[in-house]
Amino acid sequence: MIERGLAAYILKRLGFAALMLVGVSIVLFAIMRVAPGGPEAVLVGGEFSPEAAARVRQRLGLDRPLVAQYAGWAGAALRGDLGRSFKTNDPVAALIVDRLGPTLQLTAGALVFALAVAIPLGVLAAVRRGSIWDTIGSAVSLFGVSFPSFWLGIMLILLFSEGWHLLPPSGLSEYGREGDVTSRVRHAVLPTLTLGLIQMASFMRFTRSSLLDVLSQDYIRTARAKGLGSPRVIWRHALRNALIPVVTVIGLSLPTLVGGAVLTETVFAWPGIGRLAVGAVFERDYPVIMGVNLMVATVVIVANLLTDLAYCVIDPRISYS
């Protein structure tokens, strides 16, 4: 059973999360409505006229007071109805679900790749401080945090697709081979590398600095004085405590990961949530923009909660009672 203190903490965080989602939705809804331009400029077609624009706004309900528009949208959202796209008239929830799989594949793959490479390299750089491995790790970390994802993606396309013809430059799979796992993996390599390399640099830097701090603690010196081998001291005692700040960075990096996915999906024509959001912004498709941002805000809030709960697993001394 969940201890009462932990259950109370989770309920408290969920209450704050609900208030935060309401605040995010109000701010975003207001910004979209007061921003210059509107969906009528895209939907009128042909020759634009004030009369045609007024008819479009009336049909979409945009001529009503702002408070009434938000109340109608929020009431429907509470029932699970995120509205319909102004452009295609498809349910927003269906559009998001249709694009969610590729985005999850991309972000999860990038996160796994970043952690699988960053933690061992960070440990190696900390244990062999001042060596060639430390220098290489610092160079990789500096490289990763210095270049934006769209530039890195273009460079990888030029190198691996245009130059060496090893990997496809865009898309989720080849036409007619949508079910081919090999094709999907080959198409996922470059966008996953693009998104993962940037996160890897940050994770490796924090792993190195955190482990260096832990290795200077008295209990580590005591463990070594008792005759414990260096690998056991590092992997069983030092690394577990060193991962606490790293877990925090991982949780806080989720918004950056999602934001980077938007640019990465655009560069590689990846059919995910990012491309859906970019298209909705250009088309002034308010319901799609609201639905995507609400989903992203929910994911970020849940990820932060899971990050806090992960502290109990990593360090049993932490308690929420």
Protein Blocks (a to p, Z undefined) as FASTA:
>chain_A
ZZfklmmmmmmmmmmmmmmmmmmmmmmmmmmmmpgcifklmmngpaadfklmmmmmmmno
pmpcfklmmmmmmmmmmnopabjafklopafklmmmmmmmmmmmmmmmmmmmmmmmmmmm
mmmmmmmgoiaklmmmmmmmmmmmmpcfklmmmmmmmmmmmmnomacfedjbdehilmpm
klmmmmmmmmmmmmmmmmmmmmmmmmmmmmmmmmmpmklmmmmmnopafklmmmmmmmmm
mmmmmmmmmmmmmmmmmmmmmmmmmmnopacfklmmmmmmmnopaklmmmmmmmmmmmmm
mmmmmmmmmmmmmmmmbccZZ
